[in-house]
Structure formats: structure tokens, C-alpha cells
Amino acid sequence: MARRVEVRDGRTLEAYESVAHLAPAVGRLRGVAARVVPRLEGRTVWMVNSTEKGGGVAEMLPGVVTLLRDLGVATEWVVLESDDPAFFPLTKNLHNLIHGAGRPDLGPGDRHRYEAVVRQNARRMRPWLARGDVLAVHDPQPMGLASALEDVGLHALWRCHIGLDAATPETRAAWTFLAPYAAAYRRALFSAPEYVPDLFAGRASVLFPALDPLAHKNRDLSLHKLVGVLANAALAAAPTPVLPPMYPHVAERLQPHGAYAPANMSEDIGLLTRPIVTQISRWDALKGWRPLLDAFVCLKERAREERAARDEGPVHRRRLDLVRLVLAGPEPAAVEDDPESREVLEGLEARYLELPPHIQRDVALLALPMADRAQNALMVNALQSSSSVVVQNSIREGFGLTVTEGMWKGVPVLTSAKACGPRHQVRDGIDGRLVHDPADVEEVCGTLDAMLRASEDRDRWGRNAQRHVHDRFLIFSQ
């Protein structure tokens, strides 16, 4: 049944205005709000998605809700829930189909299941709603709500954060399934113009997702805070005692014997001293985890060959000897709308356990706890901030806030030109590098090698990336 989420976020517009480089954007937002907010007086904006934890939408909504409230707009966040164990696998398949993957054989039983869950959630929400309220529904899982609540007299908006820049049998199956629910929406928002399907032609706009620069995941971490977070999360061994206590739930690292243990138990990863290549995302097959891991193995093998042949200078040889790969994602059980995550993670675990010991030592497969949202976000922040290169090797990606996060921290990003969302962010050779095929192990390996070698370029790409996010992808645009 639908559940209201209590948003506890103390950031106000004044807090953003106190940061010199954010003040102009806040001023522009206030100017727009002065014209729009009076038209929303007496109405409530209802943000609806499918999960409170895990994924970019769940991370973005608390900041958006808080800003809208601060501007004088009554705003609530509702999560769609279901006791039907087959519902989220169905919506995960819809998610994959919109990305061009998944099983297109959707039948009447799938529609019956989908509509039954939507009706249950609509009944739960109905007493909360008033005529004239705004219903903002995010992604396919709750899309049917607007039609189920059409008699209430809501202004309905659908925002789709995913998509594929080509029509395939899979995407056609998804849009055919969702088409009966589209008519109830006055407007739809997509993350790229390439994602707009025919059924929303003439009533769609493009709105890029955005990050909150003061959120735990994106705020500046001082040296002391960075070391403290890494130590408290068991991601690094503190060189001296740190003031805050250990987190009750710490990051765990897959060990060579196949079990997980606190990440710094057997050997320090080297986040404070080594070159680090990092990908942080959900355990999703579309994120390109396996090709990235294989590319890193290729990089290490190439380093051994070059060391024997002495083809590289001593600095780069040393860099390739020391570099480590961090693959980090949430505890799979904590991500309610991603039932395939365990299967993907198990595949990565099996591949890791096959690696020779000298390469295993240089790969950290991390499960990040989700029990405390703020602590999880700080872990992600610290990992990205400690990285030499942030990777998002996605085969498909609606937008990719993990790309935006790395760029905001001034870290060059390696991502895929094949994935529409990331290529709308990263300009090849300006903010980082794009690979043409994220499944091409040799290409990913070679691009990683080139990025690690080009230390001055990496500094320049990182500066450009941060400015690009500042100008285009901050929360004030939402």
C-alpha cells in the first residue's frame, strides 16, 4: 500500500545562498518561483515513486521536496508498495524493456497484476488528495496511478528517468503496455529528447535530472572529514584515532575465500594513497560491471607485460602496479525495486573468485550498507572523492547521476557513448573520456590506461567537469 515518506532535510535556500558560487542560481530560482508559486496556493504537489532507498530518483526527491516546501509549495513524497512478490519483477522487466533489454512477452496476466497493485495504492492515496492537487509520478512502476485517480480531478505529470535512443521490439512492448495509462497525463518529462515515445508526442518536455550540491553525497569533504568517513565505514585504516565512532553498519569487502568482511579487515584498500578507479551503482546487468572488471584485469596483465618489456616510463609503470579497482553497490536486499541485483552480484563474485591472487588484491568488491541513508551517501562521497577516475560503464543509462556526482567532485569520468544519458553529460576529451562500446574489454582497458597515464589531462578534465555540472545539472533547475 502507498506510504508517505517523512522528509527530514534541514537544507534551506538560505543555506545554498551562503555558498558563494551557488548564490546566483538560487537567485534565479527565486525569480521563477515568484511567478509560479502563487498559482499553486491551496494545492499540494504529490511526488510518487516506487522506493525510498536505492537509485537516483529516491536520492533526488528529498532535496526537491525540501526546496519546493521552502519556496512555499506544499509537497509530499509517497512510495508505491506491494505485497505481491511478482509485482516488482514485472516492473523491473518494464524498466529493462524501456532500456531495450528484458522479455517483451507481456500478457494479460501481467496487466491484471499491474493494475491490481495500482488500484490498491490508489485507494490508499485517495483520502489524502484534493481536487486541483498536482500528481507527479516518476517512472513506470506507479504510472497507472493517474488513470486510477482520474475522477479526483488532479493535474497529473509523468516523469520518466529512463529510456533508449532507438525503437526496438523491447521498447515497443513496454510502450504498448504503458499506453493505456498515458492519456491521464497532461504532460510528460523525459531525461533526453531521444527518449520521447510517439504516445507522448506534442506533450513532452526534456528535463535533465540534477544533483543537490549540499547533500551528504555531494558536499565538500574536508581532509579530516574524508579520513573520518573512510575510517568510520571500515573503508580505510585510520593512521591515528578519529573523533567520531565507527558506523554501526560498515562497508564489507568480498574476501578471497568467498565471504564478506569489513572492508579494511584483511588489507587496506589504499584509497588515500593509491590510484583508484571506481564504479558505484546498483547491481544491474545494464551497468557494464563484468566488462569493466575484465578490462581492469586486462590493464593489470598489460602492466606486467610492459614491465617485463620496459615499454613504459617508471612513473606510469609504478602507477599501473599500484592502481586498484573499486566496484561498489548497495546491499542487494535493500533495493526493493531491483530483484535481479542479487543475480548480478553473484556473477561478479564468481568472476572475482576466479582471479589469480595478485589481481584479487587489487580489486575491492564492496557491499555498502543502506540502513542509514546519510552514512551510505557519505561512503559514496568519500569513495568518489578518493578516486583518480570515476567510471560508469553502462550499456544503457537513463541519465546517470553517478556520472554527475563524479564530475561535481572534480574527478574525470570514463563512461559510454552508447548510453544516451552519460553522453549528454561527458564531453569526450573535455570532461573525461567516452568509450564507443562498454562491452569491448580491450577498448575500456586501453582508455583506462590512457586516462591514468595523462595526469595533467585528468586534472583539466576534472575542473571542466565540475564547471559543467555547476552550469547545467544542479537541483535549482528542477
C-alpha positions in Angstrom: 0.0 0.0 0.0 1.1 3.6 -0.7 3.2 5.1 2.1 4.0 8.7 2.8 7.7 9.3 3.4 8.8 11.7 6.1 11.4 14.0 4.6 13.9 15.3 7.1 16.2 17.6 5.4 17.4 20.8 7.1 18.8 22.5 4.0 17.1 25.7 3.2 17.5 28.1 0.3 19.5 30.4 2.7 22.0 27.6 3.2 22.6 27.4 -0.6 22.8 31.2 -0.8 25.5 31.2 1.8 27.8 29.3 -0.7 29.2 32.0 -3.0 29.2 30.0 -6.2 25.6 28.8 -5.6 24.0 32.1 -4.8 23.3 33.2 -8.4 21.5 30.0 -9.2 19.3 30.4 -6.0 18.5 34.0 -7.1 17.3 32.8 -10.5 15.2 30.1 -8.8 13.6 32.6 -6.5 12.7 34.8 -9.6 10.9 31.9 -11.3 9.2 30.9 -8.1 7.8 34.4 -7.6 5.8 33.9 -10.8 4.8 30.2 -10.4 4.2 29.6 -6.7 1.1 31.9 -6.3 -0.7 29.6 -8.9 -0.1 26.6 -6.6 -1.6 28.2 -3.5 -4.0 25.8 -1.8 -2.7 22.8 -3.8 -0.4 20.0 -2.8 2.2 18.5 -5.0 2.4 14.7 -4.6 5.7 13.1 -5.7 5.2 9.4 -6.2 7.9 6.7 -7.0 8.5 3.1 -6.1 11.2 3.1 -3.4 12.5 5.2 -0.6 16.1 3.8 -0.9 18.3 3.0 -3.9 18.5 4.6 -7.3 18.8 8.2 -8.5 15.1 9.1 -8.1 15.0 8.2 -4.4 18.1 10.2 -3.9 16.9 13.2 -5.7 13.4 13.5 -4.2 14.2 14.6 -0.6 16.1 17.6 -1.9 13.4 18.5 -4.4 10.7 18.2 -1.8 12.6 20.3 0.7 13.3 23.1 -1.9 9.6 23.2 -3.0 8.5 23.5 0.6 11.0 26.2 1.2 9.6 28.1 -1.8 6.1 27.9 -0.3 4.7 24.9 -2.2 3.0 22.2 -0.1 4.8 19.0 -1.2 4.6 15.3 -0.1 6.5 12.2 -1.1 4.7 8.9 -1.5 6.2 5.5 -2.2 4.2 2.8 -4.0 4.3 -0.6 -2.3 3.0 -4.1 -2.9 2.8 -7.4 -1.1 2.7 -9.2 -4.4 6.1 -10.8 -4.8 5.7 -10.8 -8.6 5.0 -7.1 -9.0 8.5 -5.7 -8.8 9.9 -8.3 -11.1 7.3 -7.3 -13.5 8.1 -3.6 -13.2 11.8 -4.4 -13.4 11.1 -6.1 -16.7 9.3 -3.0 -17.9 12.3 -0.9 -16.8 14.6 -3.2 -18.8 12.3 -3.2 -21.8 12.4 0.6 -21.9 16.2 0.3 -21.9 16.0 -2.2 -24.9 16.5 -5.3 -22.8 14.1 -7.6 -20.9 11.4 -10.0 -22.0 8.8 -8.5 -24.4 6.3 -11.3 -23.9 3.9 -9.2 -21.6 0.5 -10.8 -21.4 -3.0 -10.2 -19.8 -1.8 -11.7 -16.5 0.9 -9.0 -16.3 -1.6 -6.2 -16.9 -4.0 -7.7 -14.3 -1.2 -7.8 -11.7 0.0 -4.3 -12.5 -3.5 -2.8 -12.4 -4.4 -4.6 -9.2 -1.4 -3.1 -7.4 -2.1 0.3 -8.8 -5.7 0.2 -7.6 -4.6 -0.8 -4.1 -2.2 2.1 -3.9 -4.8 4.5 -5.4 -7.3 3.5 -2.7 -4.8 4.2 0.0 -3.9 7.6 -1.5 -7.4 8.8 -2.3 -8.3 10.2 1.2 -5.1 12.3 1.1 -5.9 14.1 -2.2 -7.9 17.1 -3.1 -9.3 18.4 -6.4 -6.7 20.6 -8.1 -3.7 18.9 -6.5 -0.6 18.1 -8.6 0.3 14.4 -9.0 3.9 14.0 -10.2 4.6 10.3 -10.9 8.1 9.0 -11.5 8.9 6.1 -13.8 6.9 3.1 -15.0 6.2 1.4 -11.6 3.4 3.8 -10.5 2.4 5.2 -13.9 -1.1 3.8 -13.8 -2.0 5.9 -10.7 -3.2 8.9 -12.7 -5.8 7.0 -14.6 -6.9 5.2 -11.4 -7.3 8.6 -9.7 -8.7 10.4 -12.7 -12.1 11.1 -11.0 -10.3 13.1 -8.2 -9.5 16.0 -10.6 -5.8 16.1 -10.3 -3.2 17.8 -12.6 -1.1 14.8 -13.5 2.5 14.9 -14.7 4.6 11.8 -15.5 8.4 12.0 -15.4 10.4 9.2 -17.0 14.0 9.0 -15.9 14.9 6.1 -18.2 14.9 5.5 -21.9 16.6 4.3 -25.1 17.5 6.3 -28.1 16.2 3.8 -30.6 13.0 1.9 -31.2 13.3 -1.9 -30.7 10.8 -4.8 -30.2 11.6 -4.4 -26.4 10.8 -0.7 -26.2 7.7 -1.1 -28.3 6.5 -3.8 -26.0 7.0 -1.6 -23.0 5.3 1.5 -24.5 2.4 -0.7 -25.8 1.9 -2.0 -22.2 2.0 1.5 -20.7 0.0 3.3 -23.4 -3.4 2.9 -21.7 -2.2 4.9 -18.8 -0.6 7.8 -20.8 -3.8 9.7 -21.6 -4.3 10.7 -18.0 -1.2 12.8 -18.0 -1.3 16.4 -19.3 2.5 16.5 -19.6 5.5 14.1 -19.6 9.1 14.9 -18.8 12.0 12.9 -20.2 15.7 13.0 -19.5 16.7 13.3 -23.1 14.9 14.2 -26.3 15.8 10.8 -27.8 13.6 9.1 -25.2 10.2 10.6 -26.0 7.9 7.9 -27.4 5.2 8.6 -30.0 2.4 8.3 -27.4 3.7 11.5 -25.7 4.4 13.4 -28.9 3.3 17.0 -28.6 3.0 16.9 -24.8 6.6 16.1 -23.7 9.5 18.2 -22.4 13.1 17.5 -21.6 14.3 18.0 -18.0 17.7 16.7 -17.1 18.0 15.1 -13.6 20.2 17.1 -11.2 22.1 16.7 -8.0 21.9 18.5 -4.7 25.3 20.1 -4.1 24.9 20.2 -0.3 23.6 16.6 0.1 25.7 14.2 2.0 26.7 12.5 -1.2 27.9 15.7 -2.9 29.1 18.2 -0.3 32.7 19.1 0.0 34.6 16.8 2.5 37.5 18.4 4.3 40.6 16.3 4.7 39.6 15.4 8.3 36.1 14.6 7.3 37.2 12.4 4.4 39.6 10.4 6.5 36.9 10.1 9.2 34.3 8.8 6.9 36.6 6.2 5.4 37.7 5.1 8.8 34.2 5.0 10.3 32.9 3.0 7.4 35.8 0.5 7.6 36.9 1.6 4.1 40.4 2.7 5.4 42.5 2.2 8.4 42.8 5.5 10.3 46.5 6.4 10.8 45.6 7.9 14.2 42.4 7.9 16.3 39.5 9.7 14.8 36.9 11.7 16.7 33.6 10.1 15.5 32.8 6.5 16.4 32.6 3.6 13.9 29.4 3.4 12.0 27.1 0.7 13.3 26.9 -0.7 9.7 30.2 -0.7 7.8 31.2 -1.4 4.2 32.0 -5.0 3.5 34.5 -6.4 1.0 34.4 -9.8 -0.7 37.3 -11.9 0.6 39.3 -14.5 -1.4 37.5 -17.3 0.5 34.1 -16.0 -0.7 32.7 -14.4 2.4 32.2 -10.7 3.1 34.1 -8.9 6.0 34.7 -5.3 7.0 36.4 -3.7 4.0 39.7 -2.9 5.9 39.9 -6.2 7.8 42.5 -8.1 5.7 44.3 -5.3 3.9 43.8 -1.6 3.4 42.3 -0.8 0.0 44.7 2.2 -0.3 42.0 4.9 -1.0 44.2 7.6 0.5 47.5 6.7 -1.3 46.9 4.6 -4.4 45.5 5.5 -7.9 41.9 4.3 -7.6 39.4 3.5 -10.4 35.8 3.4 -9.0 32.3 2.4 -10.2 29.4 2.8 -7.8 26.0 1.8 -9.0 23.1 -0.6 -8.5 23.9 -4.3 -9.2 22.2 -4.1 -12.6 23.4 -6.0 -15.7 23.0 -2.9 -17.7 25.7 -1.1 -15.7 28.5 -3.0 -17.5 30.1 -4.4 -14.4 31.6 -7.5 -15.9 33.3 -5.8 -18.9 34.8 -3.2 -16.5 36.2 -5.9 -14.2 37.6 -7.8 -17.2 39.1 -4.5 -18.5 40.9 -4.0 -15.2 42.3 -7.5 -15.4 43.5 -6.7 -18.9 45.1 -3.5 -17.6 47.0 -5.4 -14.9 48.1 -8.0 -17.3 49.2 -5.3 -19.7 51.2 -3.7 -16.9 53.0 -7.0 -16.2 53.9 -7.3 -19.9 55.1 -3.7 -20.2 57.1 -4.0 -17.0 58.9 -7.0 -18.5 59.5 -5.2 -21.8 60.2 -1.9 -20.0 58.0 -0.1 -22.6 56.6 2.5 -20.2 58.3 5.1 -18.2 59.0 4.4 -14.5 56.2 6.7 -13.2 53.4 5.0 -15.3 54.8 1.5 -14.6 54.5 2.3 -10.9 51.0 3.8 -11.4 49.8 0.6 -13.1 51.4 -1.5 -10.4 49.6 0.4 -7.6 46.2 1.1 -9.2 43.2 -0.6 -7.7 39.6 -1.1 -8.8 36.6 -0.4 -6.5 33.3 -1.9 -7.6 30.7 -0.8 -5.0 26.9 -1.1 -4.8 24.2 -1.4 -2.2 23.3 -4.4 -0.2 21.1 -6.1 -2.7 18.3 -6.9 -0.3 17.9 -3.2 0.5 17.0 -2.3 -3.1 13.3 -3.2 -3.3 12.7 -2.5 -6.9 15.7 -4.3 -8.3 15.1 -8.1 -7.8 17.9 -9.0 -10.3 20.6 -7.3 -8.3 21.5 -10.5 -6.3 22.0 -12.5 -9.5 24.3 -9.8 -11.0 26.3 -9.5 -7.8 26.7 -13.3 -7.6 28.1 -13.3 -11.2 30.7 -10.7 -10.2 31.5 -12.6 -7.0 32.2 -15.7 -9.1 34.4 -13.9 -11.5 36.4 -12.3 -8.6 36.9 -15.7 -7.0 38.4 -17.0 -10.3 41.1 -14.2 -10.4 44.7 -15.0 -9.5 45.6 -13.8 -6.1 47.9 -10.9 -7.3 44.9 -9.4 -9.2 42.3 -10.2 -6.5 44.4 -8.0 -4.1 43.8 -5.1 -6.4 40.0 -5.5 -6.8 37.7 -4.4 -4.0 34.1 -5.6 -4.5 32.2 -3.7 -1.9 28.7 -4.0 -0.5 27.6 -0.7 1.0 25.0 -0.8 3.9 21.7 1.1 3.3 20.5 1.1 6.9 21.4 4.8 7.3 20.9 6.9 4.2 23.2 9.7 5.3 26.1 7.3 6.2 25.6 5.5 2.9 25.8 8.7 1.0 28.9 9.8 2.8 30.6 6.5 1.9 29.8 7.1 -1.7 31.1 10.6 -1.5 34.3 9.5 0.1 34.9 6.8 -2.4 34.3 9.1 -5.4 36.4 11.9 -3.8 39.3 9.4 -3.3 39.2 8.3 -6.9 41.6 9.1 -9.8 38.9 8.1 -12.3 35.2 7.5 -11.8 33.6 5.0 -14.2 30.1 4.5 -15.3 30.4 1.7 -17.9 26.7 1.5 -18.6 25.4 -0.3 -21.7 22.1 1.6 -21.1 21.6 4.5 -18.7 18.6 6.9 -18.4 20.8 9.7 -17.2 23.4 8.5 -14.8 23.6 10.7 -11.7 26.7 8.7 -10.7 28.4 10.4 -13.7 27.2 13.8 -12.4 28.4 13.0 -8.9 31.9 12.2 -10.0 32.1 15.3 -12.3 30.9 17.5 -9.4 33.8 16.3 -7.3 36.3 17.3 -9.9 37.1 13.7 -10.9 37.4 12.8 -14.6 34.8 10.3 -15.7 35.1 7.3 -18.1 31.7 6.4 -19.5 29.9 5.1 -22.6 28.9 7.0 -25.7 26.5 4.1 -26.3 24.5 5.2 -23.2 22.4 8.3 -24.0 22.3 9.8 -20.5 26.1 9.8 -19.9 26.9 11.2 -23.3 24.6 14.2 -22.6 26.9 15.0 -19.7 30.5 14.0 -20.5 32.2 15.7 -23.5 34.9 13.4 -24.8 38.3 14.9 -24.1 36.8 17.8 -22.2 35.3 16.4 -19.0 36.6 12.8 -19.3 36.5 10.1 -21.9 33.8 8.2 -23.8 34.2 4.6 -25.0 32.2 3.6 -28.0 31.4 0.1 -26.7 31.3 -0.5 -23.0 31.3 -4.3 -23.6 34.6 -4.0 -25.6 37.1 -5.1 -22.9 40.1 -4.0 -25.0 38.6 -0.5 -25.6 37.8 0.0 -22.0 41.2 -1.3 -20.9 43.0 1.0 -23.4 41.0 4.1 -22.4 41.6 3.5 -18.7 45.3 3.1 -19.4 45.4 6.4 -21.4 43.5 8.2 -18.7 45.8 7.0 -15.9 48.8 8.0 -18.0 47.6 11.5 -18.7 47.8 13.1 -15.2 47.7 16.7 -16.4 44.7 16.0 -18.7 42.9 14.3 -15.8 43.3 17.5 -13.7 42.0 19.6 -16.6 39.1 17.2 -17.3 38.1 17.2 -13.6 38.0 21.1 -13.5 35.9 21.2 -16.7 33.6 18.5 -15.4 32.9 20.4 -12.2 32.1 23.6 -14.0 29.8 21.7 -16.5 27.7 20.3 -13.6 27.6 23.7 -11.9 26.2 25.3 -15.0 23.7 22.6 -16.1 23.0 19.8 -13.6 22.3 21.3 -10.2 19.0 20.9 -8.3 17.9 24.5 -8.8 16.9 23.6 -12.4 14.2 21.2 -11.2 
